[in-house]
Amino acid sequence: MRLGDKTIDESRQGEALIVDSNGKGKKLFLESYGCAMNFSDSEIIASILAEDGYSTTKEEKEADLILINTCSIREKAEERVRNRLNSFKKYKRHNPSLVVGMLGCMAERLKDKLLEEEKLVDLVVGPDAYRDLPGLIQKVEAGQKSVNVLLSREETYAEISPVRLDNSGVTAFISIMRGCDNMCSFCVVPFTRGRERSRDPQSIVAEAQDLYNKGYREVTLLGQNVDSYKWNIDKKGVVKDENKPVVRFAELLEMVAKVNPKLRVRFSTSHPKDMIDDVLYTIAKYDNLCKYIHLPVQSGSSSMLKRMNRGYTREWYMDRISAIKRIIPDCELSTDIIAGFCGETEEEHKDTLSLLDEVGFIMAYHFKYSERPRTLAERKYEDDIPEDVKAARLTEIIAIQRKQAASRTKTHVGRVLKVLVEGPSKKNPEEYCGRTTHNSMVIFPKEHAEAGMYVNVKTHDCTTNTLLGTITTQEAEA
């Protein structure tokens, strides 16, 4: 799971997102699972409900309203959500007026089961209906069950100012588009988030400027497929309004980069079939556009990619990797890998291993295939790879990737790197942690540093994914 270009790993799923508030109204406990878009959506939800008098709480037992923002990307994520909803029953016994709601990607598919059969929730709201939350909550308080899971072709929440739920005040997310038009055979997102639509670029730039003015120093532009962002032009290439500029992703990146050179810009997620050289040249042009690209491959086999309906071949993907390395020589790469997709042969698995060796990713997110309802794969293919084979192949993928990650991280040892300080290290409060342009975590003694500052760090050692160093007055190389 990705939080922009930061990982939401298994340990962070289900994290309660909190903002301090002195509101005197009802209390909201909001918990989010899954991808970066869900965490970004939770900030929109908090904003909508703040306008309706809700303040947030860290204590679920104090809440008048409990909302779980869900993920359907894998079966395991759904199981976690169901377990959490069951755990809230004890609060209902002590507070009958408590409202429990399920939001996000699980909403449409499981609404009847969770509302009527298992009676785990009072409220079910899909990703495009968050504006209706106040009215839907009122219906529940009047004794009715409430549901709105309608998908929209227009909703982008562009004018809503999100309540920032990351207490660090250093990094933030900006949603630039919603939905997805790619029908990857394994993926449920087009069915849970609807069709692709892009947000007004001026509202994106304004949000980035506002975040910078408030002290934030890094933003991550979010979309299911950021490379297909487009404004004022339709899918056939026809300009909608001749009096307005056409803005594609490369132009949007430049517009956000120009907000301030001290505002770092990341993005997630790219799609190999849509990444063009214009985007790469823009990244190379601006120092504050981070030299790190997450480019999911899913498999190293062209025959497997065809079954996955990814829209590219291994050769196409490797051409994109070559372009990145040519245009942005100091760029680091990460990817997504699925082990054991339908019909995967041993040869196709070995193609994935060889691609990992050939590219050298500094990070990868890898999972065993989990069949999802309503997808093309469920309808067309048999989930025929035994679980023990999936597990064995995943173990091989992880082993190679760890070796590659350690090798890539080691190349940054001995360098002086510009690091954005995020806050105290989790293991040692006397140390700070921060990230480089390459998205590598760096741990170093605090000295004079403060969260939100840029410091130059001379690295002297590393673990598989983390650099160790000390602050220096030397000029940074990157």
Backbone hydrogen bonds, N-H to C=O, Kabsch-Sander energy under -0.5 kcal/mol:
donor,donor_aa,acceptor,acceptor_aa,energy
3,L,6,K,-6.6
4,G,2,R,-0.8
6,K,3,L,-3.1
8,I,1,M,-2.8
9,D,7,T,-0.8
12,R,9,D,-1.7
13,Q,9,D,-0.9
13,Q,10,E,-0.6
14,G,32,S,-1.4
15,E,12,R,-1.3
15,E,32,S,-0.7
17,L,30,L,-1.9
18,I,16,A,-0.6
18,I,165,L,-0.6
28,L,55,S,-2.9
29,F,65,L,-2.8
30,L,28,L,-0.5
31,E,67,L,-2.5
32,S,15,E,-1.7
33,Y,69,N,-2.4
36,A,2,R,-1.5
38,N,35,C,-0.6
39,F,35,C,-1.4
40,S,36,A,-2.5
41,D,37,M,-2.7
42,S,38,N,-2.0
43,E,39,F,-1.0
43,E,40,S,-0.5
44,I,40,S,-1.3
45,I,41,D,-2.7
46,A,42,S,-2.4
47,S,43,E,-1.5
48,I,44,I,-2.4
49,L,45,I,-2.5
50,A,46,A,-1.8
51,E,47,S,-1.6
53,G,50,A,-1.7
54,Y,49,L,-2.5
55,S,26,K,-2.5
57,T,28,L,-2.4
60,E,58,K,-0.7
62,E,59,E,-1.4
63,A,60,E,-1.1
64,D,27,K,-2.2
65,L,27,K,-1.8
66,I,99,V,-2.9
67,L,29,F,-2.6
67,L,65,L,-0.5
68,I,101,G,-2.3
69,N,31,E,-3.3
69,N,67,L,-0.6
70,T,68,I,-0.7
70,T,103,L,-2.3
78,E,74,R,-1.4
79,E,75,E,-2.1
80,R,76,K,-1.9
81,V,77,A,-1.8
82,R,78,E,-2.4
83,N,79,E,-2.2
84,R,80,R,-2.1
85,L,81,V,-2.6
86,N,82,R,-2.1
87,S,83,N,-1.5
88,F,84,R,-0.8
88,F,85,L,-0.8
89,K,86,N,-1.3
90,K,87,S,-0.6
91,Y,88,F,-0.9
92,K,88,F,-1.4
93,R,89,K,-1.5
94,H,90,K,-0.9
95,N,91,Y,-2.2
98,L,95,N,-2.3
99,V,64,D,-2.1
101,G,66,I,-3.1
102,M,123,L,-2.8
103,L,68,I,-3.1
104,G,125,V,-1.2
105,C,70,T,-1.4
106,M,103,L,-0.5
107,A,104,G,-1.4
110,L,106,M,-2.1
111,K,107,A,-0.8
114,L,110,L,-2.6
115,L,111,K,-2.1
116,E,112,D,-2.5
117,E,112,D,-1.2
118,E,113,K,-2.9
120,L,114,L,-2.3
121,V,114,L,-1.2
122,D,100,V,-3.3
123,L,100,V,-1.2
124,V,146,S,-2.2
125,V,102,M,-2.3
126,G,148,N,-2.9
129,A,126,G,-1.8
132,D,129,A,-1.4
133,L,130,Y,-1.6
136,L,132,D,-2.5
137,I,133,L,-2.7
138,Q,134,P,-1.8
139,K,135,G,-1.6
140,V,136,L,-1.8
141,E,137,I,-2.4
142,A,138,Q,-1.2
143,G,140,V,-2.0
144,Q,139,K,-2.6
146,S,122,D,-2.0
148,N,124,V,-2.2
160,I,157,Y,-1.3
163,V,43,E,-2.2
164,R,162,P,-0.7
165,L,163,V,-0.6
167,N,165,L,-0.8
169,G,166,D,-1.2
172,A,218,E,-1.7
174,I,220,T,-2.7
176,I,222,L,-2.6
177,M,222,L,-0.9
178,R,197,R,-2.4
180,C,194,G,-2.4
184,C,182,N,-0.7
185,S,308,M,-2.3
187,C,184,C,-1.6
191,F,188,V,-1.4
192,T,188,V,-1.3
192,T,189,V,-0.6
193,R,189,V,-3.0
194,G,189,V,-0.5
194,G,190,P,-0.6
197,R,178,R,-2.2
199,R,176,I,-2.7
203,S,200,D,-0.6
204,I,200,D,-1.3
205,V,201,P,-2.6
206,A,202,Q,-2.3
207,E,203,S,-1.9
208,A,204,I,-2.3
209,Q,205,V,-2.6
210,D,206,A,-2.3
211,L,207,E,-2.3
212,Y,208,A,-2.3
213,N,209,Q,-2.5
214,K,210,D,-1.4
215,G,212,Y,-1.8
216,Y,211,L,-2.4
217,R,170,V,-2.6
218,E,170,V,-1.3
219,V,264,R,-2.4
220,T,172,A,-1.9
221,L,219,V,-0.5
221,L,266,R,-2.7
222,L,174,I,-2.9
223,G,268,S,-1.9
226,V,223,G,-0.5
226,V,269,T,-2.2
228,S,225,N,-1.8
229,Y,226,V,-2.0
231,W,247,V,-2.2
234,D,238,V,-2.4
237,G,234,D,-2.0
240,K,232,N,-1.3
244,K,241,D,-1.9
247,V,231,W,-1.9
248,R,246,V,-0.5
249,F,229,Y,-0.9
252,L,248,R,-2.5
253,L,249,F,-2.8
254,E,250,A,-1.8
255,M,251,E,-2.3
256,V,252,L,-2.4
257,A,253,L,-2.5
258,K,254,E,-1.7
259,V,256,V,-1.5
260,N,257,A,-0.6
263,L,260,N,-2.0
264,R,217,R,-2.6
264,R,262,K,-0.8
265,V,288,N,-2.7
266,R,219,V,-2.8
268,S,221,L,-2.3
270,S,294,H,-1.3
274,D,271,H,-1.8
275,M,271,H,-1.2
279,V,276,I,-0.9
280,L,276,I,-1.1
281,Y,277,D,-2.8
282,T,278,D,-1.8
283,I,279,V,-2.2
284,A,280,L,-2.3
285,K,281,Y,-1.4
286,Y,282,T,-1.3
287,D,285,K,-0.5
289,L,286,Y,-1.3
290,C,265,V,-2.3
290,C,288,N,-0.8
292,Y,290,C,-1.8
293,I,332,E,-2.3
295,L,293,I,-0.7
295,L,334,S,-2.7
297,V,336,D,-1.0
298,Q,336,D,-3.0
299,S,297,V,-1.8
305,L,301,S,-2.6
306,K,302,S,-1.8
307,R,303,S,-1.6
308,M,304,M,-2.1
309,N,306,K,-1.0
310,R,305,L,-2.2
317,Y,313,T,-2.3
318,M,314,R,-2.7
319,D,315,E,-1.8
320,R,316,W,-1.9
321,I,317,Y,-2.1
322,S,318,M,-2.4
323,A,319,D,-2.2
324,I,320,R,-2.3
325,K,321,I,-2.4
326,R,322,S,-1.9
327,I,323,A,-2.8
328,I,324,I,-2.9
331,C,328,I,-1.8
332,E,291,K,-1.9
334,S,293,I,-1.9
335,T,363,M,-1.2
337,I,365,Y,-2.4
338,I,298,Q,-2.2
339,A,337,I,-0.5
339,A,367,F,-3.1
344,E,341,F,-2.3
349,H,345,T,-2.2
350,K,346,E,-2.3
351,D,347,E,-1.8
352,T,348,E,-1.4
353,L,349,H,-1.9
354,S,350,K,-2.5
355,L,351,D,-2.0
356,L,352,T,-2.2
357,D,353,L,-2.0
358,E,354,S,-2.2
359,V,355,L,-2.6
360,G,356,L,-1.9
362,I,333,L,-2.5
363,M,333,L,-1.0
365,Y,335,T,-2.4
366,H,364,A,-0.6
367,F,337,I,-2.1
369,Y,339,A,-2.7
375,T,372,R,-1.3
377,A,185,S,-2.9
379,R,375,T,-1.6
380,K,376,L,-2.7
381,Y,377,A,-2.2
384,D,382,E,-2.2
390,K,386,P,-2.5
391,A,387,E,-2.6
392,A,388,D,-2.0
393,R,389,V,-2.6
394,L,390,K,-2.6
395,T,391,A,-2.3
396,E,392,A,-1.8
397,I,393,R,-2.3
398,I,394,L,-2.7
399,A,395,T,-2.2
400,I,396,E,-2.1
401,Q,397,I,-2.6
402,R,398,I,-2.8
403,K,399,A,-1.7
404,Q,400,I,-2.4
405,A,401,Q,-3.2
406,A,402,R,-2.4
407,S,403,K,-2.0
408,R,404,Q,-2.9
409,T,405,A,-2.8
410,K,406,A,-2.0
411,T,407,S,-0.9
411,T,408,R,-0.7
412,H,409,T,-1.6
413,V,410,K,-1.5
414,G,459,T,-1.1
415,R,412,H,-1.4
417,L,415,R,-0.6
417,L,457,V,-2.7
419,V,417,L,-0.5
419,V,455,V,-3.2
420,L,435,R,-2.3
421,V,419,V,-0.7
421,V,453,M,-2.9
422,E,433,C,-2.6
423,G,433,C,-1.4
425,S,428,N,-0.7
425,S,431,E,-2.8
431,E,428,N,-2.1
432,Y,444,F,-3.0
433,C,423,G,-2.9
434,G,442,V,-1.6
435,R,420,L,-1.4
436,T,440,S,-1.8
439,N,436,T,-1.9
441,M,465,N,-0.8
442,V,434,G,-3.1
443,I,467,L,-2.6
444,F,432,Y,-2.1
446,K,430,E,-1.8
449,A,446,K,-2.2
452,G,421,V,-2.8
453,M,450,E,-2.0
455,V,419,V,-2.5
457,V,417,L,-2.7
457,V,455,V,-0.5
458,K,470,T,-3.1
459,T,415,R,-2.5
459,T,457,V,-0.7
460,H,468,L,-2.8
461,D,468,L,-1.5
463,T,466,T,-2.8
467,L,441,M,-3.1
468,L,461,D,-2.8
469,G,443,I,-2.1
470,T,458,K,-1.8
472,T,456,N,-2.8
477,E,416,V,-3.5
478,A,416,V,-0.9
